[in-house]
């Protein structure tokens, strides 16, 4: 959802469909094979049932595991996430960068290629922040558990002289205030979401797919989990009111919205 709010801000005329695969979260503990299977099913759903003109994979773990394969298999423009290793390596003055992401992201070949290419001569500290995503999903953004997880992750980085921290999971910007309280003002925090929103605009322009700016934008919310908790989460995280969330169900590898074929 952190990516969605930037997409809406930068592309206000677009009609978005936000699908939260909450029936399978957290992705960070899933195997690459599982994530690829889920991502293929979601892409088929977007293409066959919604006729999506472009797809943003607003998840670092799914992008790391599945993006390259999806681009080969589906004839639709994709925009993916990746930890902001390149800007962090350019920005650091101490030569020490901290990255908060999931274990699935850290274990991926995509992440290994990024660090090998862009972080030469830079010391990279990594932490998977185990347990943080479920806390955020539950709306507990300032809980003792959130503070403990982030303190445990960031304290060793700060002690080592890290001066740049990357939020390498799209859930983590929602606990930005906690991160800021721990690292202070001397540490730069990088959220890749604004850059992803800008890149989405670039891709839409390249394919002549941009919506007319005089038309109103919209967003449709779908979850593979429970609709009511998801609606409360959307309202809390995005500051919206009276949100309606539809439910989609998995039938084998096929995804469909309840009430639709």
Order of alpha helices (4+ residues) and beta strands (2+ residues): alpha-beta-alpha-beta-alpha-beta-alpha-beta-alpha-alpha-beta-alpha-alpha-beta-alpha-beta-alpha-beta-alpha-beta-beta
